Amino acid sequence: MTINRPKLWLALCALPLVALAIDFALFPRLAENQLLRSSVPAMELVGSENTPIQLGSVHSVGIGVVSERLNDPAALSYLAKRTPSGLAISVFVDVEQSEQNRVFEGELMRAVRNRLQSLSPDAEQRLKELIAQVAQRQPGDVLGLDLNLSEQQRGEFPVDRLIVGVLEKTPSGKSADILANAWERMLADANDAGLKSLAVPCLGYRWNDKTSLTFDQVFRSLFKAIKGSSHPIDVFISIYSEWPTPVMQEAVGSLNVVWAASLSDSFGLYRSRYRTLMPLLALCLFACRRQVKHTVKSFLLISGAYLATAFGLAETLDFFTEDYSERVVEVVRLCLWLVLAFGAPYILRWDMADVFREKGSAR
């Protein structure tokens, strides 16, 4: 039986579109952003202590906010049915001190240790040993600890993994960058651990310290880290319910502003890179139909070359446009990928050997 080569190539060109259709069938969602609440009044948050208020989702990450005290037995109860779950906490280091005197625990860490001490001495001891390791770490580092609690213990403290960020004891001009690095590593740790939910207190903020980071710095660096999350997760921003009223109002006001900015700056297409590249790959293959042999080998080579080049362009663009508007970057990336798809018959044939000719071959 003779294979009709042109028809075979058209069938191969359609494979990326088939993959796209399967993706839509498995994940029937168009937008990665969802707006449930544009803002939250401070008094409403205070009145609903220990009960999260869902804001929506950004970059497929669910965002909620809750007022609570971690030393309250009812705190974190919203994580009970969202397993596996995690809690982000911090520990402080003074790099100018000796290793024996370098590590300092904050109120959050003390609250967690107190709850674990009566619930699971083994988990509390392993946490204590983890804190001891911080003496050899630098600000911005992150350590993770699986608590391995029993079902009954988890009912009282519904946290499966602690993610500990190392911060400076004395704020400096580098504190904002250190916190940003810590947030990124914490979200990466949550992704790698496969967590479904993560509670994140306002790490880096000290309401009674004039040199502390601002709420704006804390939330902006957090949402920037959320942008890089590789899989859906529910993030609950935990705000300390015992803060003075002016501090609580400042915290909620800053969160509302950063939340609105994150939605307006986001492109919003769910699995945008994959769902953009698949039709462009089909376009690339179709554009190459007159210049290549209509074989499976040609299909595989062109697909691999196009995808590798497209991802390389995307990573290069991300590197040079780190602080640019996400919407602008997405449009530029799409334009580059379109040029690559239409120009593939010529661009993919470029060879460095043509640039570095042997000596004496140039004319």
N, C-alpha and C positions, 0 to 999 in steps of 0.2 A: 504493500500500500504506500503510495507516494504522499509525503507530507506537504501540504500547501504552506510554504514558508511565510508568505505575507500574512496569511490568516493566523499562523502560529505566533508571529510577532505581535499581532493585534491582541491575541489572547494573553500573551505575556505582559503587554502594556496595561492590560486591565487588571492584572494581579494586585498592584498597589491599591486600586479602587476597591477590590474585593476585601483586602485587608482593612481598609478604612471602614467599609460597611460592617465588617465583623466587630471592629472596635466600637462603633456606634451601638451595635446590638448588645455588646457586653457592658458598655458604659453609656447608657442612653441619657447623656447630659451634654448640653451645649455650652453653658457658661460656667466658668470656674468661680465666679463671684456671685454671691447672693446677699441681697440687702434685706434684713429683717427689721433692724432698727437703725435709724440714721444717727441716733444719739441716745444717751441714757441720763436722766436727771439724777443728781447726786442723792437726793432724798429718797428716790425710789430704790436706788442701790442699797442704801443704808437700811431701808425698811424691809428688804428681802434678804437679810443676812443668811449666808450658807446656801442660798438658792441662786444658781446662775441665771443671768439674763443673756439670751442668745442675741448677738448682733448680726450674725450672718456668716458668710465665708468669703475668703480672699485667697486666691491661688489654691483653691480646693481645700483650704484649711479652715475648719469651723472655728469661729471666734466667739467666746463668751466672756462675761465679766461677772465677778462675784465678790462680795465683801465678806470677810471671815477673819477669825483668829485661829492660827494653826494649833494653839494649845487648847482649843475648844474641841471636845470629842465629836461634835457634829460637823466640824470643818472637814472638807474634802469628801463628804458623803456622796456628792454627785459623781464621783469616780467609781462608785461601787459596781455599776453595771457597764462601765466602759473599760473593759479589760482587754489587753494589759494596759495599765495606766502608769504614769510617772509624775514625779514632783521635782521641779527645779529649785534648788536651794544654793546658798552661797557660803563660802568660808573665806576668811581674809588672811593675807600674808603681808608681813613687813620684811621686805628683802634685805633691809639693812641690819636686821637682827640675826642672831645666831639661830641655827636650826631648832634648838631646844625652845627658843622663845619667839619663833617666827609666825606661828599659826594662831589665829584668833577666831573664835566662834561668835556668830551674831545671834540675835533673838530667834531668827527662823530655825537655825540649826539646833539651838537649845530646846526649842519647842518640839522639834521632830525627835530629838534624842530622849526627851522626857516621855513622850508617848510610846516610843519603842522600848524604853527601859522597863516599863511595867507590862508591856504586851509581849515582847520577844527579846529577852536578854541577849540571845545569840545574834540577832540582827543588829541590836544596838552595839554589841562588841565589834562586829565586823565594820560598822559605820565608824566607830572610834578608831579602828586600825586604818581605815581609809583616810580619815582626817589627818592621821599621823604622817601619811605619805605626802600630804600637801606641802610639808616643809621643803620638799625637794622639787616642788613645782613652781612655775612662774605665773604671774597674773594673766588671766585669759585662758589658762588651761582648764580642762574639764575631766572629771572622773565620774564613772557610773558604778552603781551598786544594785544588784538584784537582791531584794529583801527575802524572797522565798518564804513568804508567810503562809501559814495554813489558811484554809477557808474561813475558819472561825476568827483567826487573827485579822485576816483581811477585812472581815466584816466590821471591825473596829477601826482599822487604819487601811483604807482601800487603795494602797499604793504598792505597785509591783516593783518599781525601779526608782531609785533616787539618782538624780543627775546633779552633780555638785560642780558649781562654777567657782574658780579661784579668782578673787578680786583683790584690789589694793586695800590695805587697811586705812591708809591716809590718801584721800583723793589727790590726783595730780592732773597735769595737762593731758596725760595719756589715758585717763580713766574712761572717757567715752569710747575710744578705740578698743580698749581692753574689754569693756562690756559688750561691744558689738561682736568682737571675736568670740567671746564666751557664749553669747546667744546663738551664733552660727554653729558652734560646736555642740551646744546643748540640743538644738534641733536636729543636727546630724546624728547625735547619739540616739535620740528618740526614734528617728527614722531607721537607723541600723538595728535597734532593738525591736522594731515592729510595734511600737506603742500606738494605741488607738486614741489615747487622751493624755494630756499633759497640763498640769497646773503650774502656772508661772507667777510667783509673787513679783513685786516691783523691785527686783534686785538692783542694787547700786544706788537706791534712793534712801536718804536718811533725813527725816523731817526736821530733826533738831540740829543739823550740821549745815552751816551756811556754805561750806565748800562742796557739798554733795552734788551729784549729778541732778539735773532737773527731770521732771516727769516727761517732758518732751524728748529729752535725750534717751531716756529709758525706753519709751514706747516706740520711737522712730527706729532705734536699733533693733528692737524686737520684731517689728513688722518687716524690716529689711531682711532679717534672718528667716522669717516665715516665707518670704518670696522664694527662697532657695530650697524649700522643703520638697522632697521628691515623691511623697505619697500623702494622701489625705489623712489628717489627724485633727482631733478637736483640742484646741488650745483654750484654756480658761485663765484669764488674767485675774489674779487674786489680789485684791486691795484690802489692806489692813483696816478692819472696821473700827479700831480704837483710835485711829488718827483724829486729831482735832478737826472740827467742821471745816475751817478754811483750807486745811491740807486736803481733806477728802474732796472738797469742791474743786480744788486745783487739779487733783489727780484725775477726776472724772472729766473735767473740762479739757484737759490735755489729751486724754484718751479719745474723746469724741472728735477732736480736731484731726488727730493722726489716723483714726479709723476712716473718716471721710476722705482724707487725702489718699489713703491706700486704695480705696475703691476707685477714685477718679483717675488715678495714675496707672491702674492695671488694665491690660489689654482685654482680659476677661474670657478668652476662649478656652474651654476645658481641654487639656492635653494638646495645647495649641501647636507645639512643635511637631508632634507626630501627625496630627490631623492636617497640618499645612504641608508637611513634606510628602505625604502619600500621593495626593493629586499632582504635586509638582514632579514627583518621580515618574508618574505615568506620563506627564507632559514631556519630560526629558526623554523617556524611552521612545515616545512617538516622534519627537524631533529628530532622533537619531536613525529613524527607520530607513532612510535612503543611503546612509553612509556605512552601515554595518551588515554583517551576515545575520540572517534571521535564525539564530540558534539560542539554545538555553545558556550556553557558555557566554555569548555576547550579553544576554540579559543580566547574568550574574555579575559580570565584570563592570558593566555600565552602572548597574544599581549600586554596587559597592563603591565605585569611584564617585558617583554623585553624592551619596549619603555621607561618605567620609569628607568630601570637600565641603558640603553644606554644613556639617557639624563643625568643621575647622573654621569656616567663616563665622559661624555663630559664636564660637568661643573667643575668637579674635575680636569680634565686635563687642562682646560683653566686657572684655578686658579694657578696651579703650573708651567705653561709654558707661563706666560703672556708676557715675553720679548723674547720668542723663535720665530724662523722663522715660519710663518703661514703654509708654505708647509710641514715642518717637523711635526708640530702639527697635521695637517690633516691626514698625513700618519699614525702616531701613533694612532690617534682616530679610523681610519678605521681598523687597526689591532685589537684593543680592541673590536670593534663591531663585527668583524669576529669571534674572539675567543668566544665572548658571544653567537653568533648565533649558532655556531657548538656545544658549550658546554652547551647550554640551558637545555637539558634534565637532566643535573646533577647540573649546577650552580643554576638554578631557584628553585631547591628543597632544597637548603641550608636553615637551620632554626636556628636562634639564640638560640632557646630553647635547641638545641643539645649542644651548647657551655656552657650555664649556667645550668648545671644539678642540680637537687635538692641535698641538702647536704646528703651525704652517698650513693649516687647512683653511684659515680665514682669508678672504680675498678683499 
